[in-house]
Amino acid sequence: MITIEHLEVQFDVAGDDDEAVFARYFSRYINQWARADQQQKELKERLRKDQQLGDDGSYG
């Protein structure tokens, strides 16, 4: 797993259109990343809970 502690993005804007394009793309891809990150966390939590089944000897 990779954890990004600090991310700095710099870009030159020649006009308002470039800024709008960047904002649109950034929003799209950061949302995709956030969804994937949330799904990964949910999967890990489900796996953790599944591993706990039977730990006390009551299952199976």
PDB file of N, CA, C and O in Angstrom:
ATOM      1  N   MET A   1       0.853  -1.174   0.000  1.00  0.00           N
ATOM      2  CA  MET A   1       0.000   0.000   0.000  1.00  0.00           C
ATOM      3  C   MET A   1       0.896   1.233   0.000  1.00  0.00           C
ATOM      4  O   MET A   1       1.930   1.259   0.668  1.00  0.00           O
ATOM      5  N   ILE A   2       0.502   2.232  -0.738  1.00  0.00           N
ATOM      6  CA  ILE A   2       1.232   3.485  -0.811  1.00  0.00           C
ATOM      7  C   ILE A   2       0.399   4.572  -0.146  1.00  0.00           C
ATOM      8  O   ILE A   2      -0.790   4.718  -0.430  1.00  0.00           O
ATOM      9  N   THR A   3       1.033   5.330   0.740  1.00  0.00           N
ATOM     10  CA  THR A   3       0.368   6.445   1.398  1.00  0.00           C
ATOM     11  C   THR A   3       1.055   7.728   0.978  1.00  0.00           C
ATOM     12  O   THR A   3       2.269   7.867   1.127  1.00  0.00           O
ATOM     13  N   ILE A   4       0.292   8.650   0.462  1.00  0.00           N
ATOM     14  CA  ILE A   4       0.824   9.949   0.076  1.00  0.00           C
ATOM     15  C   ILE A   4       0.562  10.907   1.224  1.00  0.00           C
ATOM     16  O   ILE A   4      -0.587  11.212   1.542  1.00  0.00           O
ATOM     17  N   GLU A   5       1.617  11.370   1.831  1.00  0.00           N
ATOM     18  CA  GLU A   5       1.494  12.275   2.965  1.00  0.00           C
ATOM     19  C   GLU A   5       1.338  13.724   2.512  1.00  0.00           C
ATOM     20  O   GLU A   5       0.624  14.506   3.140  1.00  0.00           O
ATOM     21  N   HIS A   6       2.001  14.069   1.434  1.00  0.00           N
ATOM     22  CA  HIS A   6       1.968  15.454   0.963  1.00  0.00           C
ATOM     23  C   HIS A   6       1.984  15.440  -0.554  1.00  0.00           C
ATOM     24  O   HIS A   6       2.828  14.783  -1.164  1.00  0.00           O
ATOM     25  N   LEU A   7       1.066  16.153  -1.159  1.00  0.00           N
ATOM     26  CA  LEU A   7       1.000  16.242  -2.609  1.00  0.00           C
ATOM     27  C   LEU A   7       0.894  17.698  -2.992  1.00  0.00           C
ATOM     28  O   LEU A   7       0.006  18.412  -2.524  1.00  0.00           O
ATOM     29  N   GLU A   8       1.784  18.131  -3.829  1.00  0.00           N
ATOM     30  CA  GLU A   8       1.761  19.510  -4.301  1.00  0.00           C
ATOM     31  C   GLU A   8       1.632  19.489  -5.815  1.00  0.00           C
ATOM     32  O   GLU A   8       2.402  18.816  -6.500  1.00  0.00           O
ATOM     33  N   VAL A   9       0.659  20.227  -6.337  1.00  0.00           N
ATOM     34  CA  VAL A   9       0.425  20.292  -7.777  1.00  0.00           C
ATOM     35  C   VAL A   9       0.608  21.729  -8.208  1.00  0.00           C
ATOM     36  O   VAL A   9      -0.002  22.643  -7.653  1.00  0.00           O
ATOM     37  N   GLN A  10       1.462  21.920  -9.213  1.00  0.00           N
ATOM     38  CA  GLN A  10       1.672  23.247  -9.759  1.00  0.00           C
ATOM     39  C   GLN A  10       1.433  23.187 -11.259  1.00  0.00           C
ATOM     40  O   GLN A  10       1.829  22.228 -11.922  1.00  0.00           O
ATOM     41  N   PHE A  11       0.790  24.204 -11.784  1.00  0.00           N
ATOM     42  CA  PHE A  11       0.583  24.264 -13.220  1.00  0.00           C
ATOM     43  C   PHE A  11       0.447  25.725 -13.625  1.00  0.00           C
ATOM     44  O   PHE A  11       0.033  26.574 -12.837  1.00  0.00           O
ATOM     45  N   ASP A  12       0.804  25.989 -14.865  1.00  0.00           N
ATOM     46  CA  ASP A  12       0.682  27.335 -15.413  1.00  0.00           C
ATOM     47  C   ASP A  12      -0.637  27.433 -16.153  1.00  0.00           C
ATOM     48  O   ASP A  12      -1.009  26.532 -16.904  1.00  0.00           O
ATOM     49  N   VAL A  13      -1.327  28.513 -15.940  1.00  0.00           N
ATOM     50  CA  VAL A  13      -2.625  28.718 -16.584  1.00  0.00           C
ATOM     51  C   VAL A  13      -2.493  29.868 -17.568  1.00  0.00           C
ATOM     52  O   VAL A  13      -2.138  30.988 -17.203  1.00  0.00           O
ATOM     53  N   ALA A  14      -2.787  29.564 -18.821  1.00  0.00           N
ATOM     54  CA  ALA A  14      -2.698  30.589 -19.861  1.00  0.00           C
ATOM     55  C   ALA A  14      -3.997  31.373 -19.975  1.00  0.00           C
ATOM     56  O   ALA A  14      -4.016  32.492 -20.486  1.00  0.00           O
ATOM     57  N   GLY A  15      -5.073  30.781 -19.499  1.00  0.00           N
ATOM     58  CA  GLY A  15      -6.367  31.443 -19.561  1.00  0.00           C
ATOM     59  C   GLY A  15      -7.368  30.729 -18.680  1.00  0.00           C
ATOM     60  O   GLY A  15      -7.073  29.676 -18.114  1.00  0.00           O
ATOM     61  N   ASP A  16      -8.534  31.294 -18.567  1.00  0.00           N
ATOM     62  CA  ASP A  16      -9.566  30.702 -17.717  1.00  0.00           C
ATOM     63  C   ASP A  16      -9.989  29.323 -18.199  1.00  0.00           C
ATOM     64  O   ASP A  16     -10.352  28.470 -17.390  1.00  0.00           O
ATOM     65  N   ASP A  17      -9.946  29.094 -19.505  1.00  0.00           N
ATOM     66  CA  ASP A  17     -10.365  27.801 -20.043  1.00  0.00           C
ATOM     67  C   ASP A  17      -9.472  26.673 -19.532  1.00  0.00           C
ATOM     68  O   ASP A  17      -9.962  25.596 -19.193  1.00  0.00           O
ATOM     69  N   ASP A  18      -8.150  26.922 -19.478  1.00  0.00           N
ATOM     70  CA  ASP A  18      -7.231  25.896 -18.983  1.00  0.00           C
ATOM     71  C   ASP A  18      -7.516  25.546 -17.527  1.00  0.00           C
ATOM     72  O   ASP A  18      -7.463  24.379 -17.140  1.00  0.00           O
ATOM     73  N   GLU A  19      -7.814  26.546 -16.740  1.00  0.00           N
ATOM     74  CA  GLU A  19      -8.119  26.302 -15.330  1.00  0.00           C
ATOM     75  C   GLU A  19      -9.392  25.476 -15.191  1.00  0.00           C
ATOM     76  O   GLU A  19      -9.461  24.578 -14.351  1.00  0.00           O
ATOM     77  N   ALA A  20     -10.376  25.764 -15.990  1.00  0.00           N
ATOM     78  CA  ALA A  20     -11.631  25.007 -15.940  1.00  0.00           C
ATOM     79  C   ALA A  20     -11.411  23.560 -16.363  1.00  0.00           C
ATOM     80  O   ALA A  20     -11.975  22.643 -15.766  1.00  0.00           O
ATOM     81  N   VAL A  21     -10.592  23.354 -17.390  1.00  0.00           N
ATOM     82  CA  VAL A  21     -10.291  22.002 -17.851  1.00  0.00           C
ATOM     83  C   VAL A  21      -9.555  21.236 -16.755  1.00  0.00           C
ATOM     84  O   VAL A  21      -9.887  20.087 -16.464  1.00  0.00           O
ATOM     85  N   PHE A  22      -8.557  21.876 -16.149  1.00  0.00           N
ATOM     86  CA  PHE A  22      -7.826  21.226 -15.063  1.00  0.00           C
ATOM     87  C   PHE A  22      -8.775  20.864 -13.926  1.00  0.00           C
ATOM     88  O   PHE A  22      -8.745  19.741 -13.422  1.00  0.00           O
ATOM     89  N   ALA A  23      -9.608  21.803 -13.527  1.00  0.00           N
ATOM     90  CA  ALA A  23     -10.537  21.560 -12.418  1.00  0.00           C
ATOM     91  C   ALA A  23     -11.468  20.400 -12.732  1.00  0.00           C
ATOM     92  O   ALA A  23     -11.747  19.576 -11.861  1.00  0.00           O
ATOM     93  N   ARG A  24     -11.944  20.330 -13.944  1.00  0.00           N
ATOM     94  CA  ARG A  24     -12.846  19.251 -14.350  1.00  0.00           C
ATOM     95  C   ARG A  24     -12.130  17.899 -14.281  1.00  0.00           C
ATOM     96  O   ARG A  24     -12.649  16.941 -13.709  1.00  0.00           O
ATOM     97  N   TYR A  25     -10.943  17.834 -14.864  1.00  0.00           N
ATOM     98  CA  TYR A  25     -10.189  16.577 -14.831  1.00  0.00           C
ATOM     99  C   TYR A  25      -9.785  16.198 -13.405  1.00  0.00           C
ATOM    100  O   TYR A  25      -9.899  15.036 -13.014  1.00  0.00           O
ATOM    101  N   PHE A  26      -9.321  17.162 -12.644  1.00  0.00           N
ATOM    102  CA  PHE A  26      -8.916  16.882 -11.273  1.00  0.00           C
ATOM    103  C   PHE A  26     -10.095  16.345 -10.480  1.00  0.00           C
ATOM    104  O   PHE A  26      -9.967  15.353  -9.763  1.00  0.00           O
ATOM    105  N   SER A  27     -11.228  16.989 -10.607  1.00  0.00           N
ATOM    106  CA  SER A  27     -12.419  16.556  -9.889  1.00  0.00           C
ATOM    107  C   SER A  27     -12.806  15.132 -10.283  1.00  0.00           C
ATOM    108  O   SER A  27     -13.116  14.306  -9.424  1.00  0.00           O
ATOM    109  N   ARG A  28     -12.787  14.856 -11.558  1.00  0.00           N
ATOM    110  CA  ARG A  28     -13.158  13.524 -12.044  1.00  0.00           C
ATOM    111  C   ARG A  28     -12.234  12.466 -11.460  1.00  0.00           C
ATOM    112  O   ARG A  28     -12.697  11.457 -10.927  1.00  0.00           O
ATOM    113  N   TYR A  29     -10.947  12.690 -11.558  1.00  0.00           N
ATOM    114  CA  TYR A  29      -9.997  11.657 -11.145  1.00  0.00           C
ATOM    115  C   TYR A  29      -9.831  11.567  -9.634  1.00  0.00           C
ATOM    116  O   TYR A  29      -9.571  10.482  -9.112  1.00  0.00           O
ATOM    117  N   ILE A  30      -9.973  12.667  -8.926  1.00  0.00           N
ATOM    118  CA  ILE A  30      -9.902  12.574  -7.466  1.00  0.00           C
ATOM    119  C   ILE A  30     -11.137  11.846  -6.938  1.00  0.00           C
ATOM    120  O   ILE A  30     -11.051  11.129  -5.940  1.00  0.00           O
ATOM    121  N   ASN A  31     -12.281  12.022  -7.595  1.00  0.00           N
ATOM    122  CA  ASN A  31     -13.484  11.294  -7.193  1.00  0.00           C
ATOM    123  C   ASN A  31     -13.336   9.801  -7.465  1.00  0.00           C
ATOM    124  O   ASN A  31     -13.756   8.978  -6.652  1.00  0.00           O
ATOM    125  N   GLN A  32     -12.739   9.446  -8.605  1.00  0.00           N
ATOM    126  CA  GLN A  32     -12.494   8.028  -8.895  1.00  0.00           C
ATOM    127  C   GLN A  32     -11.561   7.427  -7.848  1.00  0.00           C
ATOM    128  O   GLN A  32     -11.786   6.318  -7.363  1.00  0.00           O
ATOM    129  N   TRP A  33     -10.512   8.174  -7.508  1.00  0.00           N
ATOM    130  CA  TRP A  33      -9.571   7.684  -6.508  1.00  0.00           C
ATOM    131  C   TRP A  33     -10.273   7.507  -5.156  1.00  0.00           C
ATOM    132  O   TRP A  33     -10.071   6.502  -4.474  1.00  0.00           O
ATOM    133  N   ALA A  34     -11.095   8.488  -4.777  1.00  0.00           N
ATOM    134  CA  ALA A  34     -11.780   8.425  -3.484  1.00  0.00           C
ATOM    135  C   ALA A  34     -12.722   7.225  -3.422  1.00  0.00           C
ATOM    136  O   ALA A  34     -12.800   6.550  -2.396  1.00  0.00           O
ATOM    137  N   ARG A  35     -13.433   6.958  -4.509  1.00  0.00           N
ATOM    138  CA  ARG A  35     -14.330   5.790  -4.539  1.00  0.00           C
ATOM    139  C   ARG A  35     -13.527   4.497  -4.405  1.00  0.00           C
ATOM    140  O   ARG A  35     -13.897   3.608  -3.638  1.00  0.00           O
ATOM    141  N   ALA A  36     -12.432   4.398  -5.150  1.00  0.00           N
ATOM    142  CA  ALA A  36     -11.604   3.190  -5.081  1.00  0.00           C
ATOM    143  C   ALA A  36     -11.014   3.029  -3.684  1.00  0.00           C
ATOM    144  O   ALA A  36     -10.957   1.915  -3.163  1.00  0.00           O
ATOM    145  N   ASP A  37     -10.579   4.120  -3.075  1.00  0.00           N
ATOM    146  CA  ASP A  37     -10.031   4.080  -1.724  1.00  0.00           C
ATOM    147  C   ASP A  37     -11.086   3.614  -0.722  1.00  0.00           C
ATOM    148  O   ASP A  37     -10.798   2.795   0.151  1.00  0.00           O
ATOM    149  N   GLN A  38     -12.296   4.132  -0.847  1.00  0.00           N
ATOM    150  CA  GLN A  38     -13.382   3.735   0.053  1.00  0.00           C
ATOM    151  C   GLN A  38     -13.734   2.261  -0.129  1.00  0.00           C
ATOM    152  O   GLN A  38     -13.969   1.551   0.849  1.00  0.00           O
ATOM    153  N   GLN A  39     -13.772   1.800  -1.379  1.00  0.00           N
ATOM    154  CA  GLN A  39     -14.059   0.391  -1.636  1.00  0.00           C
ATOM    155  C   GLN A  39     -12.986  -0.501  -1.028  1.00  0.00           C
ATOM    156  O   GLN A  39     -13.291  -1.559  -0.477  1.00  0.00           O
ATOM    157  N   GLN A  40     -11.730  -0.075  -1.127  1.00  0.00           N
ATOM    158  CA  GLN A  40     -10.624  -0.840  -0.551  1.00  0.00           C
ATOM    159  C   GLN A  40     -10.766  -0.915   0.964  1.00  0.00           C
ATOM    160  O   GLN A  40     -10.551  -1.975   1.553  1.00  0.00           O
ATOM    161  N   LYS A  41     -11.120   0.184   1.594  1.00  0.00           N
ATOM    162  CA  LYS A  41     -11.301   0.191   3.050  1.00  0.00           C
ATOM    163  C   LYS A  41     -12.454  -0.717   3.460  1.00  0.00           C
ATOM    164  O   LYS A  41     -12.353  -1.443   4.450  1.00  0.00           O
ATOM    165  N   GLU A  42     -13.555  -0.680   2.698  1.00  0.00           N
ATOM    166  CA  GLU A  42     -14.700  -1.531   3.008  1.00  0.00           C
ATOM    167  C   GLU A  42     -14.339  -3.002   2.849  1.00  0.00           C
ATOM    168  O   GLU A  42     -14.747  -3.834   3.660  1.00  0.00           O
ATOM    169  N   LEU A  43     -13.575  -3.325   1.808  1.00  0.00           N
ATOM    170  CA  LEU A  43     -13.145  -4.704   1.599  1.00  0.00           C
ATOM    171  C   LEU A  43     -12.265  -5.174   2.752  1.00  0.00           C
ATOM    172  O   LEU A  43     -12.451  -6.280   3.260  1.00  0.00           O
ATOM    173  N   LYS A  44     -11.323  -4.357   3.165  1.00  0.00           N
ATOM    174  CA  LYS A  44     -10.459  -4.725   4.286  1.00  0.00           C
ATOM    175  C   LYS A  44     -11.262  -4.955   5.558  1.00  0.00           C
ATOM    176  O   LYS A  44     -10.977  -5.881   6.317  1.00  0.00           O
ATOM    177  N   GLU A  45     -12.264  -4.115   5.792  1.00  0.00           N
ATOM    178  CA  GLU A  45     -13.099  -4.266   6.984  1.00  0.00           C
ATOM    179  C   GLU A  45     -13.906  -5.564   6.919  1.00  0.00           C
ATOM    180  O   GLU A  45     -14.020  -6.273   7.918  1.00  0.00           O
ATOM    181  N   ARG A  46     -14.466  -5.877   5.743  1.00  0.00           N
ATOM    182  CA  ARG A  46     -15.212  -7.138   5.590  1.00  0.00           C
ATOM    183  C   ARG A  46     -14.290  -8.333   5.820  1.00  0.00           C
ATOM    184  O   ARG A  46     -14.668  -9.293   6.492  1.00  0.00           O
ATOM    185  N   LEU A  47     -13.085  -8.273   5.262  1.00  0.00           N
ATOM    186  CA  LEU A  47     -12.137  -9.371   5.455  1.00  0.00           C
ATOM    187  C   LEU A  47     -11.749  -9.512   6.919  1.00  0.00           C
ATOM    188  O   LEU A  47     -11.628 -10.627   7.427  1.00  0.00           O
ATOM    189  N   ARG A  48     -11.552  -8.388   7.598  1.00  0.00           N
ATOM    190  CA  ARG A  48     -11.212  -8.424   9.013  1.00  0.00           C
ATOM    191  C   ARG A  48     -12.332  -9.087   9.818  1.00  0.00           C
ATOM    192  O   ARG A  48     -12.076  -9.910  10.696  1.00  0.00           O
ATOM    193  N   LYS A  49     -13.569  -8.717   9.505  1.00  0.00           N
ATOM    194  CA  LYS A  49     -14.709  -9.304  10.218  1.00  0.00           C
ATOM    195  C   LYS A  49     -14.835 -10.789   9.914  1.00  0.00           C
ATOM    196  O   LYS A  49     -15.127 -11.586  10.805  1.00  0.00           O
ATOM    197  N   ASP A  50     -14.612 -11.170   8.640  1.00  0.00           N
ATOM    198  CA  ASP A  50     -14.685 -12.583   8.274  1.00  0.00           C
ATOM    199  C   ASP A  50     -13.618 -13.394   8.996  1.00  0.00           C
ATOM    200  O   ASP A  50     -13.864 -14.539   9.374  1.00  0.00           O
ATOM    201  N   GLN A  51     -12.445 -12.820   9.189  1.00  0.00           N
ATOM    202  CA  GLN A  51     -11.374 -13.526   9.883  1.00  0.00           C
ATOM    203  C   GLN A  51     -11.704 -13.741  11.354  1.00  0.00           C
ATOM    204  O   GLN A  51     -11.192 -14.671  11.977  1.00  0.00           O
ATOM    205  N   GLN A  52     -12.544 -12.896  11.903  1.00  0.00           N
ATOM    206  CA  GLN A  52     -12.902 -13.012  13.319  1.00  0.00           C
ATOM    207  C   GLN A  52     -13.896 -14.133  13.557  1.00  0.00           C
ATOM    208  O   GLN A  52     -14.014 -14.618  14.682  1.00  0.00           O
ATOM    209  N   LEU A  53     -14.618 -14.558  12.517  1.00  0.00           N
ATOM    210  CA  LEU A  53     -15.588 -15.633  12.689  1.00  0.00           C
ATOM    211  C   LEU A  53     -14.881 -16.883  13.196  1.00  0.00           C
ATOM    212  O   LEU A  53     -13.920 -17.358  12.591  1.00  0.00           O
ATOM    213  N   GLY A  54     -15.351 -17.385  14.267  1.00  0.00           N
ATOM    214  CA  GLY A  54     -14.812 -18.625  14.793  1.00  0.00           C
ATOM    215  C   GLY A  54     -13.577 -18.450  15.666  1.00  0.00           C
ATOM    216  O   GLY A  54     -13.045 -19.438  16.173  1.00  0.00           O
ATOM    217  N   ASP A  55     -13.112 -17.239  15.853  1.00  0.00           N
ATOM    218  CA  ASP A  55     -11.933 -17.038  16.693  1.00  0.00           C
ATOM    219  C   ASP A  55     -12.158 -17.481  18.130  1.00  0.00           C
ATOM    220  O   ASP A  55     -11.220 -17.873  18.823  1.00  0.00           O
ATOM    221  N   ASP A  56     -13.416 -17.416  18.572  1.00  0.00           N
ATOM    222  CA  ASP A  56     -13.693 -17.822  19.962  1.00  0.00           C
ATOM    223  C   ASP A  56     -14.110 -19.283  20.055  1.00  0.00           C
ATOM    224  O   ASP A  56     -14.496 -19.748  21.128  1.00  0.00           O
ATOM    225  N   GLY A  57     -14.037 -20.009  18.951  1.00  0.00           N
ATOM    226  CA  GLY A  57     -14.384 -21.423  18.956  1.00  0.00           C
ATOM    227  C   GLY A  57     -15.865 -21.701  18.824  1.00  0.00           C
ATOM    228  O   GLY A  57     -16.276 -22.859  18.892  1.00  0.00           O
ATOM    229  N   SER A  58     -16.683 -20.671  18.637  1.00  0.00           N
ATOM    230  CA  SER A  58     -18.127 -20.876  18.587  1.00  0.00           C
ATOM    231  C   SER A  58     -18.648 -21.185  17.193  1.00  0.00           C
ATOM    232  O   SER A  58     -19.817 -21.547  17.056  1.00  0.00           O
ATOM    233  N   TYR A  59     -17.854 -21.063  16.183  1.00  0.00           N
ATOM    234  CA  TYR A  59     -18.299 -21.279  14.807  1.00  0.00           C
ATOM    235  C   TYR A  59     -17.667 -22.545  14.263  1.00  0.00           C
ATOM    236  O   TYR A  59     -16.466 -22.774  14.411  1.00  0.00           O
ATOM    237  N   GLY A  60     -18.488 -23.357  13.635  1.00  0.00           N
ATOM    238  CA  GLY A  60     -17.969 -24.523  12.929  1.00  0.00           C
ATOM    239  C   GLY A  60     -17.770 -25.638  13.832  1.00  0.00           C
ATOM    240  O   GLY A  60     -17.336 -26.708  13.404  1.00  0.00           O
TER     241      GLY A  60
END
